[in-house]
Amino acid sequence: MELAKTLLIEQQFNVNEIASKLGYSTSSHFIAAFKKKYGITPKQYSIS
């Protein structure tokens, strides 16, 4: 998840690409896991 945060901040990849890079079968699984851990969605994190 730390790698996900880094990739989101760099904004070189979209959420679907990051989910794939981290081995999630679907972006929705990645989004759910990210939100469970940090309390916000990956998109919300990348904007903040």
C-alpha distance matrix in Angstrom:
0.0 3.8 5.3 4.9 6.3 8.7 9.8 10.5 12.5 14.3 15.3 16.3 14.7 14.9 12.6 14.4 14.0 10.2 10.2 12.8 11.3 8.4 11.4 11.6 15.3 15.4 13.6 14.6 12.7 9.4 10.8 11.9 8.8 7.1 10.6 11.1 8.5 9.5 12.8 12.9 12.3 10.4 14.0 15.0 12.3 13.4 17.0 16.9
3.8 0.0 3.8 5.3 5.1 6.4 8.7 9.9 10.8 12.6 14.4 15.6 14.9 15.8 14.2 16.4 15.5 11.7 12.7 15.1 12.9 10.7 14.1 14.8 18.6 18.6 16.6 17.9 16.3 12.8 13.8 15.2 12.3 10.0 13.1 13.9 10.7 10.7 14.3 14.3 14.1 11.8 15.0 15.6 12.3 13.1 16.6 16.0
5.3 3.8 0.0 3.8 5.4 5.1 6.1 8.5 9.9 10.6 12.3 12.7 12.0 13.5 12.4 14.3 12.6 9.0 10.7 12.5 9.8 8.4 12.1 13.4 17.1 17.3 15.3 17.4 16.1 12.5 14.0 16.1 13.5 11.4 14.8 16.0 13.4 13.4 16.8 16.0 15.0 12.0 14.8 16.3 13.2 12.9 16.7 16.9
4.9 5.3 3.8 0.0 3.8 5.4 5.1 6.1 8.6 9.9 10.5 11.5 10.0 10.6 9.0 11.2 10.3 6.6 8.1 10.7 9.0 7.7 11.3 11.6 15.1 14.6 12.2 14.1 13.3 9.5 10.5 13.0 11.0 8.5 11.9 13.7 11.7 11.5 14.3 13.0 11.5 8.4 11.3 13.0 10.3 10.1 13.9 14.6
6.3 5.1 5.4 3.8 0.0 3.8 5.5 5.1 6.2 8.7 10.0 11.9 11.4 11.9 10.7 13.7 13.1 9.6 11.5 14.3 12.7 11.5 15.0 15.1 18.5 17.6 14.8 16.2 15.7 12.0 11.9 14.2 12.5 9.2 11.7 13.8 11.4 10.0 13.0 11.6 10.9 7.9 10.5 11.3 7.9 8.0 11.6 11.6
8.7 6.4 5.1 5.4 3.8 0.0 3.8 5.5 5.2 6.3 8.7 10.1 10.5 12.2 12.1 14.9 13.3 10.2 12.9 15.0 12.6 12.2 16.0 16.8 20.2 19.6 16.9 19.0 18.5 14.7 15.1 17.7 15.9 12.8 15.5 17.6 15.0 13.7 16.7 15.2 14.3 11.0 12.9 13.9 10.5 9.5 12.9 13.1
9.8 8.7 6.1 5.1 5.5 3.8 0.0 3.8 5.5 5.1 6.2 6.9 6.8 8.8 9.2 11.7 9.8 7.2 10.5 12.2 10.1 10.6 14.2 15.0 18.0 17.2 14.5 17.1 17.1 13.4 13.9 17.0 15.7 12.9 15.7 18.2 16.3 15.2 17.7 15.7 13.9 10.2 11.6 13.6 10.9 9.0 12.6 13.8
10.5 9.9 8.5 6.1 5.1 5.5 3.8 0.0 3.8 5.5 5.1 7.6 7.2 7.6 7.7 11.1 10.4 8.0 10.8 13.3 12.2 12.4 15.8 15.6 18.4 16.9 13.7 15.7 16.3 12.7 12.1 15.4 14.7 11.5 13.6 16.5 15.1 13.3 15.3 12.7 10.9 7.2 8.0 9.9 7.4 5.2 8.9 10.4
12.5 10.8 9.9 8.6 6.2 5.2 5.5 3.8 0.0 3.8 5.4 8.4 9.6 10.7 11.3 14.7 13.8 11.5 14.5 16.9 15.3 15.6 19.1 19.2 22.1 20.7 17.4 19.3 19.8 16.2 15.4 18.4 17.6 14.1 15.8 18.7 16.8 14.5 16.6 14.2 13.1 9.9 10.2 11.0 8.0 5.6 8.4 9.1
14.3 12.6 10.6 9.9 8.7 6.3 5.1 5.5 3.8 0.0 3.8 5.5 7.9 10.2 11.9 14.8 13.0 11.3 14.9 16.5 14.6 15.6 19.1 19.8 22.5 21.3 18.3 20.8 21.4 17.7 17.5 20.8 19.9 16.7 18.9 21.7 19.8 17.9 20.1 17.6 16.1 12.5 12.6 14.1 11.6 8.6 11.1 12.4
15.3 14.4 12.3 10.5 10.0 8.7 6.2 5.1 5.4 3.8 0.0 3.8 5.5 7.0 9.4 12.2 10.9 10.1 13.5 15.2 14.1 15.5 18.6 18.7 21.0 19.4 16.2 18.7 19.9 16.5 15.9 19.5 19.3 16.3 18.1 21.4 20.1 18.2 19.8 16.8 14.7 11.1 10.3 12.5 10.9 7.4 9.6 12.0
16.3 15.6 12.7 11.5 11.9 10.1 6.9 7.6 8.4 5.5 3.8 0.0 3.8 7.0 10.0 11.8 9.5 9.5 13.2 13.9 12.5 14.7 17.6 18.2 20.3 19.1 16.4 19.4 20.5 17.3 17.4 21.1 20.7 18.1 20.4 23.4 22.2 20.8 22.6 19.8 17.3 13.6 13.1 15.8 14.3 11.0 13.3 15.8
14.7 14.9 12.0 10.0 11.4 10.5 6.8 7.2 9.6 7.9 5.5 3.8 0.0 3.8 6.7 8.0 5.8 6.3 9.7 10.4 9.7 12.1 14.6 14.8 16.6 15.3 12.7 15.9 17.1 14.0 14.4 18.1 18.0 15.8 18.2 21.2 20.4 19.4 21.0 18.2 15.3 11.7 11.5 14.7 13.6 10.8 13.5 16.2
14.9 15.8 13.5 10.6 11.9 12.2 8.8 7.6 10.7 10.2 7.0 7.0 3.8 0.0 3.8 5.5 5.3 6.3 8.7 10.1 10.7 12.5 14.5 13.8 15.2 13.1 10.1 13.0 14.8 12.2 11.9 15.7 16.2 14.2 16.1 19.3 19.1 18.1 19.2 16.1 12.8 9.6 8.9 12.5 12.3 9.8 12.2 15.2
12.6 14.2 12.4 9.0 10.7 12.1 9.2 7.7 11.3 11.9 9.4 10.0 6.7 3.8 0.0 3.8 5.5 5.1 6.1 8.6 9.9 10.6 12.4 11.0 12.6 10.3 6.9 9.5 11.2 8.5 8.1 11.9 12.6 10.8 12.7 15.8 15.9 15.3 16.2 13.4 9.9 7.0 7.3 11.0 10.9 9.5 12.2 14.9
14.4 16.4 14.3 11.2 13.7 14.9 11.7 11.1 14.7 14.8 12.2 11.8 8.0 5.5 3.8 0.0 3.8 5.5 5.1 6.3 8.7 10.1 10.8 9.3 10.0 7.7 5.2 8.7 10.4 8.7 9.3 12.8 13.6 12.8 14.9 17.5 18.0 18.0 18.9 16.4 12.7 10.3 10.8 14.5 14.6 13.3 15.9 18.7
14.0 15.5 12.6 10.3 13.1 13.3 9.8 10.4 13.8 13.0 10.9 9.5 5.8 5.3 5.5 3.8 0.0 3.8 5.4 5.1 6.2 8.7 10.0 9.9 11.1 10.0 8.3 12.0 12.9 10.6 11.9 15.4 15.4 14.4 17.0 19.5 19.3 19.3 20.8 18.4 15.1 12.0 12.7 16.3 15.7 13.9 16.9 19.5
10.2 11.7 9.0 6.6 9.6 10.2 7.2 8.0 11.5 11.3 10.1 9.5 6.3 6.3 5.1 5.5 3.8 0.0 3.8 5.4 5.0 6.2 8.7 8.8 11.2 10.4 8.3 11.6 11.7 8.6 10.1 13.4 12.8 11.4 14.4 16.7 16.1 16.1 18.1 16.0 13.0 9.8 11.4 14.6 13.3 12.0 15.5 17.6
10.2 12.7 10.7 8.1 11.5 12.9 10.5 10.8 14.5 14.9 13.5 13.2 9.7 8.7 6.1 5.1 5.4 3.8 0.0 3.8 5.5 5.3 6.4 5.3 7.7 6.9 5.3 8.5 8.2 5.6 8.0 10.9 10.3 10.0 13.0 14.9 14.8 15.6 17.2 15.5 12.5 10.1 12.2 15.3 14.5 14.0 17.3 19.3
12.8 15.1 12.5 10.7 14.3 15.0 12.2 13.3 16.9 16.5 15.2 13.9 10.4 10.1 8.6 6.3 5.1 5.4 3.8 0.0 3.8 5.4 5.1 5.5 6.9 7.4 7.4 10.9 10.5 8.8 11.6 14.1 13.5 13.7 16.7 18.3 18.2 19.2 21.0 19.3 16.2 13.7 15.5 18.8 18.0 17.1 20.4 22.5
11.3 12.9 9.8 9.0 12.7 12.6 10.1 12.2 15.3 14.6 14.1 12.5 9.7 10.7 9.9 8.7 6.2 5.0 5.5 3.8 0.0 3.8 5.5 7.6 10.0 10.9 10.5 13.9 13.0 10.5 13.3 15.9 14.5 14.1 17.6 19.1 18.2 19.1 21.4 20.0 17.2 14.3 16.3 19.4 17.9 16.8 20.3 22.2
8.4 10.7 8.4 7.7 11.5 12.2 10.6 12.4 15.6 15.6 15.5 14.7 12.1 12.5 10.6 10.1 8.7 6.2 5.3 5.4 3.8 0.0 3.8 5.9 9.2 10.4 10.1 12.7 11.0 8.4 11.6 13.6 11.6 11.6 15.2 16.1 15.1 16.5 19.0 18.1 15.8 13.3 16.1 18.7 16.9 16.7 20.3 21.7
11.4 14.1 12.1 11.3 15.0 16.0 14.2 15.8 19.1 19.1 18.6 17.6 14.6 14.5 12.4 10.8 10.0 8.7 6.4 5.1 5.5 3.8 0.0 3.8 6.4 8.8 9.8 12.3 10.2 8.9 12.6 14.0 12.3 13.3 16.7 17.3 16.9 18.8 20.9 20.2 17.7 15.7 18.3 21.1 19.8 19.7 23.2 24.7
11.6 14.8 13.4 11.6 15.1 16.8 15.0 15.6 19.2 19.8 18.7 18.2 14.8 13.8 11.0 9.3 9.9 8.8 5.3 5.5 7.6 5.9 3.8 0.0 3.8 5.5 6.7 8.7 6.5 6.0 9.6 10.8 9.8 11.4 14.3 14.9 15.3 17.2 18.8 18.0 15.3 13.9 16.4 19.2 18.5 18.7 22.0 23.6
15.3 18.6 17.1 15.1 18.5 20.2 18.0 18.4 22.1 22.5 21.0 20.3 16.6 15.2 12.6 10.0 11.1 11.2 7.7 6.9 10.0 9.2 6.4 3.8 0.0 3.8 7.0 8.6 7.2 8.3 11.4 12.3 12.3 14.2 16.6 17.2 18.2 20.2 21.2 20.3 17.4 16.2 18.3 21.3 21.1 21.2 24.2 26.1
15.4 18.6 17.3 14.6 17.6 19.6 17.2 16.9 20.7 21.3 19.4 19.1 15.3 13.1 10.3 7.7 10.0 10.4 6.9 7.4 10.9 10.4 8.8 5.5 3.8 0.0 3.8 5.4 5.5 6.8 8.9 10.3 11.3 12.8 14.6 15.9 17.3 18.8 19.3 17.9 14.7 13.9 15.5 18.5 18.8 18.9 21.6 23.7
13.6 16.6 15.3 12.2 14.8 16.9 14.5 13.7 17.4 18.3 16.2 16.4 12.7 10.1 6.9 5.2 8.3 8.3 5.3 7.4 10.5 10.1 9.8 6.7 7.0 3.8 0.0 3.8 5.4 5.0 6.1 8.6 9.9 10.4 12.1 14.1 15.4 16.2 16.6 14.8 11.3 10.3 11.7 14.8 15.2 15.2 17.8 20.0
14.6 17.9 17.4 14.1 16.2 19.0 17.1 15.7 19.3 20.8 18.7 19.4 15.9 13.0 9.5 8.7 12.0 11.6 8.5 10.9 13.9 12.7 12.3 8.7 8.6 5.4 3.8 0.0 3.8 5.4 5.0 6.1 8.6 9.8 10.4 12.1 14.2 15.2 15.0 13.4 10.3 10.6 12.1 14.5 15.5 16.3 18.4 20.3
12.7 16.3 16.1 13.3 15.7 18.5 17.1 16.3 19.8 21.4 19.9 20.5 17.1 14.8 11.2 10.4 12.9 11.7 8.2 10.5 13.0 11.0 10.2 6.5 7.2 5.5 5.4 3.8 0.0 3.8 5.5 5.2 6.2 8.6 9.9 10.6 12.4 14.3 14.6 13.9 11.5 11.6 14.0 16.1 16.4 17.5 20.1 21.5
9.4 12.8 12.5 9.5 12.0 14.7 13.4 12.7 16.2 17.7 16.5 17.3 14.0 12.2 8.5 8.7 10.6 8.6 5.6 8.8 10.5 8.4 8.9 6.0 8.3 6.8 5.0 5.4 3.8 0.0 3.8 5.5 5.2 6.0 8.5 9.8 10.7 12.0 13.1 12.1 9.5 8.7 11.6 13.8 13.4 14.4 17.3 18.6
10.8 13.8 14.0 10.5 11.9 15.1 13.9 12.1 15.4 17.5 15.9 17.4 14.4 11.9 8.1 9.3 11.9 10.1 8.0 11.6 13.3 11.6 12.6 9.6 11.4 8.9 6.1 5.0 5.5 3.8 0.0 3.8 5.5 5.1 6.0 8.5 10.0 10.4 10.6 9.0 6.1 6.3 8.8 10.6 11.0 12.4 14.8 16.1
11.9 15.2 16.1 13.0 14.2 17.7 17.0 15.4 18.4 20.8 19.5 21.1 18.1 15.7 11.9 12.8 15.4 13.4 10.9 14.1 15.9 13.6 14.0 10.8 12.3 10.3 8.6 6.1 5.2 5.5 3.8 0.0 3.8 5.5 5.2 6.1 8.7 10.1 9.7 9.4 7.7 9.2 11.8 12.8 13.3 15.4 17.5 18.3
8.8 12.3 13.5 11.0 12.5 15.9 15.7 14.7 17.6 19.9 19.3 20.7 18.0 16.2 12.6 13.6 15.4 12.8 10.3 13.5 14.5 11.6 12.3 9.8 12.3 11.3 9.9 8.6 6.2 5.2 5.5 3.8 0.0 3.8 5.5 5.1 6.3 8.6 9.6 10.1 9.1 9.7 13.1 14.0 13.4 15.6 18.2 18.6
7.1 10.0 11.4 8.5 9.2 12.8 12.9 11.5 14.1 16.7 16.3 18.1 15.8 14.2 10.8 12.8 14.4 11.4 10.0 13.7 14.1 11.6 13.3 11.4 14.2 12.8 10.4 9.8 8.6 6.0 5.1 5.5 3.8 0.0 3.8 5.5 5.2 6.0 7.6 7.3 6.4 6.5 10.2 10.8 9.7 12.0 14.7 14.9
10.6 13.1 14.8 11.9 11.7 15.5 15.7 13.6 15.8 18.9 18.1 20.4 18.2 16.1 12.7 14.9 17.0 14.4 13.0 16.7 17.6 15.2 16.7 14.3 16.6 14.6 12.1 10.4 9.9 8.5 6.0 5.2 5.5 3.8 0.0 3.8 5.4 5.3 4.7 4.8 4.9 7.2 10.1 9.7 9.6 12.6 14.5 14.3
11.1 13.9 16.0 13.7 13.8 17.6 18.2 16.5 18.7 21.7 21.4 23.4 21.2 19.3 15.8 17.5 19.5 16.7 14.9 18.3 19.1 16.1 17.3 14.9 17.2 15.9 14.1 12.1 10.6 9.8 8.5 6.1 5.1 5.5 3.8 0.0 3.8 5.9 5.7 7.8 8.7 10.8 13.9 13.3 12.9 16.0 18.0 17.5
8.5 10.7 13.4 11.7 11.4 15.0 16.3 15.1 16.8 19.8 20.1 22.2 20.4 19.1 15.9 18.0 19.3 16.1 14.8 18.2 18.2 15.1 16.9 15.3 18.2 17.3 15.4 14.2 12.4 10.7 10.0 8.7 6.3 5.2 5.4 3.8 0.0 3.8 6.1 8.3 9.7 10.7 14.2 13.5 12.0 15.1 17.5 16.5
9.5 10.7 13.4 11.5 10.0 13.7 15.2 13.3 14.5 17.9 18.2 20.8 19.4 18.1 15.3 18.0 19.3 16.1 15.6 19.2 19.1 16.5 18.8 17.2 20.2 18.8 16.2 15.2 14.3 12.0 10.4 10.1 8.6 6.0 5.3 5.9 3.8 0.0 3.8 5.6 7.9 9.0 12.0 10.6 8.9 12.4 14.3 12.9
12.8 14.3 16.8 14.3 13.0 16.7 17.7 15.3 16.6 20.1 19.8 22.6 21.0 19.2 16.2 18.9 20.8 18.1 17.2 21.0 21.4 19.0 20.9 18.8 21.2 19.3 16.6 15.0 14.6 13.1 10.6 9.7 9.6 7.6 4.7 5.7 6.1 3.8 0.0 3.8 7.0 9.6 11.8 9.9 9.6 13.2 14.4 13.1
12.9 14.3 16.0 13.0 11.6 15.2 15.7 12.7 14.2 17.6 16.8 19.8 18.2 16.1 13.4 16.4 18.4 16.0 15.5 19.3 20.0 18.1 20.2 18.0 20.3 17.9 14.8 13.4 13.9 12.1 9.0 9.4 10.1 7.3 4.8 7.8 8.3 5.6 3.8 0.0 3.8 6.6 8.2 6.1 6.5 10.0 11.0 10.3
12.3 14.1 15.0 11.5 10.9 14.3 13.9 10.9 13.1 16.1 14.7 17.3 15.3 12.8 9.9 12.7 15.1 13.0 12.5 16.2 17.2 15.8 17.7 15.3 17.4 14.7 11.3 10.3 11.5 9.5 6.1 7.7 9.1 6.4 4.9 8.7 9.7 7.9 7.0 3.8 0.0 3.8 5.4 5.2 6.3 8.7 10.1 10.8
10.4 11.8 12.0 8.4 7.9 11.0 10.2 7.2 9.9 12.5 11.1 13.6 11.7 9.6 7.0 10.3 12.0 9.8 10.1 13.7 14.3 13.3 15.7 13.9 16.2 13.9 10.3 10.6 11.6 8.7 6.3 9.2 9.7 6.5 7.2 10.8 10.7 9.0 9.6 6.6 3.8 0.0 3.8 5.5 5.0 6.2 8.7 10.0
14.0 15.0 14.8 11.3 10.5 12.9 11.6 8.0 10.2 12.6 10.3 13.1 11.5 8.9 7.3 10.8 12.7 11.4 12.2 15.5 16.3 16.1 18.3 16.4 18.3 15.5 11.7 12.1 14.0 11.6 8.8 11.8 13.1 10.2 10.1 13.9 14.2 12.0 11.8 8.2 5.4 3.8 0.0 3.8 5.3 5.1 6.4 8.8
15.0 15.6 16.3 13.0 11.3 13.9 13.6 9.9 11.0 14.1 12.5 15.8 14.7 12.5 11.0 14.5 16.3 14.6 15.3 18.8 19.4 18.7 21.1 19.2 21.3 18.5 14.8 14.5 16.1 13.8 10.6 12.8 14.0 10.8 9.7 13.3 13.5 10.6 9.9 6.1 5.2 5.5 3.8 0.0 3.8 5.5 5.3 6.3
12.3 12.3 13.2 10.3 7.9 10.5 10.9 7.4 8.0 11.6 10.9 14.3 13.6 12.3 10.9 14.6 15.7 13.3 14.5 18.0 17.9 16.9 19.8 18.5 21.1 18.8 15.2 15.5 16.4 13.4 11.0 13.3 13.4 9.7 9.6 12.9 12.0 8.9 9.6 6.5 6.3 5.0 5.3 3.8 0.0 3.8 5.5 5.3
13.4 13.1 12.9 10.1 8.0 9.5 9.0 5.2 5.6 8.6 7.4 11.0 10.8 9.8 9.5 13.3 13.9 12.0 14.0 17.1 16.8 16.7 19.7 18.7 21.2 18.9 15.2 16.3 17.5 14.4 12.4 15.4 15.6 12.0 12.6 16.0 15.1 12.4 13.2 10.0 8.7 6.2 5.1 5.5 3.8 0.0 3.8 5.6
17.0 16.6 16.7 13.9 11.6 12.9 12.6 8.9 8.4 11.1 9.6 13.3 13.5 12.2 12.2 15.9 16.9 15.5 17.3 20.4 20.3 20.3 23.2 22.0 24.2 21.6 17.8 18.4 20.1 17.3 14.8 17.5 18.2 14.7 14.5 18.0 17.5 14.3 14.4 11.0 10.1 8.7 6.4 5.3 5.5 3.8 0.0 3.8
16.9 16.0 16.9 14.6 11.6 13.1 13.8 10.4 9.1 12.4 12.0 15.8 16.2 15.2 14.9 18.7 19.5 17.6 19.3 22.5 22.2 21.7 24.7 23.6 26.1 23.7 20.0 20.3 21.5 18.6 16.1 18.3 18.6 14.9 14.3 17.5 16.5 12.9 13.1 10.3 10.8 10.0 8.8 6.3 5.3 5.6 3.8 0.0
